Amino acid sequence: MSQRLIPLAAMEKIMKKCGAERVSDNAKVALKEVLEQKAEEISQKAVKLAMHAARKTVKSSDVRLAAKE
């Protein structure tokens, strides 16, 4: 069982906001896994950007730039 970083209820809210009437548990888990993987990739890039700028603190601009790449 994977660590629950993002709650499954949030996955359902996102999908319903996008128009889904009903959302299966498997769909919630799949979206959670995809989003957590993408978040990890962006976070790793953001940390590298902060380190390149000789900072220990990751700023929102690092995250936004990392997400664009």
Residue, then its C-alpha position, 0 to 999 in steps of 0.5 A: m500500500s502506497q503512502r497516502l500523501i494526497p487524499l482520495a477524496a481530493m481526487e474525486k473532487i477534482m474529477k467531479k469538478c471536471g464533469a464526472e458524475r461518478v468516480s470509481d475507486n480505481a480511478k481515484v487511485a490512478l489519478k492519485e498515483v499519476l499526480e504524486q509521480k508528477a509532483e515528485e518530478i516537479s519537486q526534484k527539478a525545483v530543488k535543483l533550480a534552488m540549489h543552482a541559485a545557491r539557495k537552500t529554500v525552494k521558492s514558488s518561482d522554482v516550482r513554477l519554472a520546474a512545472k513548465e519544463 
